[in-house]
Amino acid sequence: MEARAISRYNRQSPRKMRLVVDLIRGKGVGDAYAILQFTKKKAAEQIDKTLRSAVANAKQKADTAGDFVDVDDLYVKEAYINEGPRLKRWRAAAQGRAAPLNRPTSHIVIVVDRKE
């Protein structure tokens, strides 16, 4: 029973978020929760929320189908970060000029599935 959750427009660069998502890919959901709880990166909080949403989606999908899914049987099948649109801002620079600021965003995609 495959379920997915997507979190869009997170205000952090994809490069920094990929460091955290690489830690949980292929792990069991319980292990992934523990890893994210003790990771000191800011990205861990958003990834944790998305993982919890994916697990809730799996439970809901199983209930709709009349099936039962145990959280201990789920694992992170896919987890990846896509780049979102950049927020383009301007900052004052020397001699009346303007310097560009590009503020990156990212999209988190997490897919959980049942172990066979």
Buried (B, 14 or more C-beta within 10 A) or exposed (E): BBBBBEBEEBEBBBEBBBEBBEBBBEBBBEBBBEBBEEBEBEBBBBBBBBBBBBBEBBBEBBEEEEEEBEEEBBBBBBBBBEEBEEEEEEEEEEEEEEEEEEEBBBBBBBBBBBEE
